[in-house]
Every structure is written in structure tokens, then in C-alpha cells.
């Protein structure tokens, strides 16, 4: 791959990581901010799921989000970043 293509891919990974990080923590804030309201609706009024199963789903979602952010976005972006830095050193 060319140097410019690697720069573009690195930028896409970093920007996607930042956007996903912001969305993830915004959803965490919304969850804790409105937890009493929507958990009451889902569990008690609509009776869609019990509280224990809802907690399992939420923990699974957060675990998957952390895996995606770390291993699928951040680690490849850092690897490409270090590759670009070594390419710059070899050029000069």
C-alpha cells in the first residue's frame, strides 16, 4: 500500500474510534440518567423482559462495544500509525 493510502485508512480508523467512543459514552450517560424511567417501562409496565435478563443484555452490549472499540478500531489504527512513523524515518 502507498503511504497516502495508509494515512487515509489510519484517519478513518481514528475518527471512527472517536465517534464510537462519544456515542458509547453518551448512551451510557443516557442509560444512567434515565434508568429509573425506561427500566420501569420495559420491565414493569410493558413486561417485555425481566430485570436480570435486561442487566445481562446491557453488560453484553457494553462488553461488545469495548471489544469493538479496542480490537477492531484502536489497535489497527495504532499499528498503521506506527507503520507510518517507521516509513517516515526510513524516507529521511
N, C-alpha and C positions, 0 to 999 in steps of 0.2 A: 504494500500500500504506500501511497505517497504521503509525504509529510503533511500536506494540506488536508488530505482526506482524514488522516488520523486526528488532526486538530478539530475538524468538524465533528467527528464521532465523539471525541472527548467532550466537546462542548455540549453535545446533545445529552450524553450521559450525566454530566454535572448538572445541567439545567433541569433535566427530568428528575434527578435526585432531589434538588432543591424544591421543586414544585410538589413532588410527592411527600416530602418531609413537611412542608407547610400544610398541605391538605390533611395529612395524617394527624398532625398535632391540632389542627383546627377541629377535626372530627372528634378527637379526644376531649378537647375543651367543650364542644357541644354536648358530648356524651355526659360528662360530669356536670355541666351546667344545667342540663335539663333532664337529668337522670330520674328524678322523682316523678316528673310528668309523664315521660314516654314509657318508662318501665311500668308504671301503674296502668297506662292504657293497654300496652301489649300483653301484660301478664294477667291483670285483674279484670279489666272491662271487656277486652276483645277475646281473651282466653286463647291466644294463639300459641303460647308456649309457656312452660313453667320457668321460674326464676333460675333454677340451677342450670337448665339447658341453655337459657339465654346467656348466662355467665360463661359457659363453655364456648359458645359461638363467638362471643366477644373476645375472649382470650385467644382463641384460634385465629381470629381475624387480625388481632394485633401481632401475634407471632408471625403470621404470614407477611404482614406489612413490614415488619423488621427484617425478615429474611429477604424480601424483595428489595428493600432499600439498601441493605448492606451488600448482599452477594450478587444481586443482579444489576445494580446500578453503580454503587460507590466503588467496589473493588475493581471492576473493569475500567472505570474512569480513572482511578489512581494508577492502574497498570499502564494504561495508554499515556497518562501524564508522565510517568517515569520513563517510558519509552521515548517520548518526545524530548525529554530533557537529555537523555543519552544521545539522541540523534543530533541535538544542538551542540553538545560537547564534541562530537566527532566531526561536525562540519567545520568548527573553528580551528 
